[in-house]
């Protein structure tokens, strides 16, 4: 018995590539911006290197503000900024802007928790040896917190997959757009089921890969 697709397979492949692009680029931005943000929150906290309550509260408030805003609301609120950056408000690259802005504070808080759990004795030992602040961050904080950071980044990627599908509601492209345009609006159950299956597979692969890498880091 043959199985016929209601829409060409090329549309699925293009949607999958669009989703990979959105999640990959926005995830990379969140990783590169989230770790420095987490380090800033740690070093400016009470007892940190740069003990600065004002900076810590200011940065923390901004991070909490973005985290508290639902993604779909943030997506709409950032339309003027997205148009300024990308020149458009629809498509893959337009979706990357709100995805990255939403994921960065989310990942920063997770990384902050991992950095905070580093043994204070290691920090004190490094200070006693005369290590500079940058060296302590680079050679003590980051390596010791790396398993937690990788685990947090895995969670962030899973959240980005979900958000990228949600962005399809405003014409961002990807699997979410495919499900809405061809599955929901055309009442095509086959498209909906295939998209759901692909999203589940993506989340499973990302989560299992992240968990495996965390185990490798902890065993080293």
C-alpha positions, 0 to 999 in steps of 0.5 A, a space after each residue: 500500500 502506497 503512502 501519498 503526501 498531501 503536499 510535496 515533500 520539498 515543502 517539508 524539507 524547506 520548512 525543516 531547513 528554515 527551522 534549523 536556521 532559526 534555532 541555530 542562529 538564535 541559539 548561537 546568539 543566545 549562547 554568546 550573549 547569555 554567558 557574559 550576561 550571566 558572568 556579569 550578574 555573578 560578579 556584580 552580586 553581593 560578595 562578587 568581584 565587582 560587588 555592585 548592587 545597582 548594576 546587579 539590580 538593573 541588569 537583573 530587572 531587564 533580564 526578568 522583564 524579558 523573561 516574564 514577557 510571553 514570546 508571542 507578545 514579545 514577537 509583536 512588540 518587537 516588530 518595529 525593532 525587527 523591521 529596523 534590523 532586518 528590513 522586514 517583519 516576516 520570514 526566517 531572519 525576521 523571526 531570529 531577532 525576537 527568538 534571540 532576544 527571548 532566549 538570551 535572558 532565559 539562558 543567562 539565568 540558567 547559566 547564572 545558577 550554574 556559575 553560582 553553584 561553583 565551590 567558593 573554596 575554589 574561588 578563594 584558592 585562586 584568589 590566594 594564588 594571585 590569579 586575576 579576575 579574568 583568569 578566575 572567570 576563564 579557568 575556574 568559573 566557566 570550566 566548573 560550571 560547564 556541565 550545568 551551562 551545557 544542560 541549560 543550553 540544551 533546555 534553551 534549544 528545546 524552548 527555541 524549537 517550540 518558539 520557532 514553531 509559534 513564530 509560524 503564526 505570524 509568517 516566520 516560516 519553518 515547521 510552525 508556518 507549515 502546520 498553520 497554513 497547510 494543516 490548520 487553515 486547510 484542515 489537513 490532518 496529515 500535515 499536522 501529524 507529520 509536523 508534530 512527529 518531526 518536532 518531537 523527533 527534533 526535541 528528542 535528538 537535541 535533549 538526548 545529545 545534550 544529556 550525553 555531552 553533559 555526562 561526558 563533561 562530568 566524567 572527565 
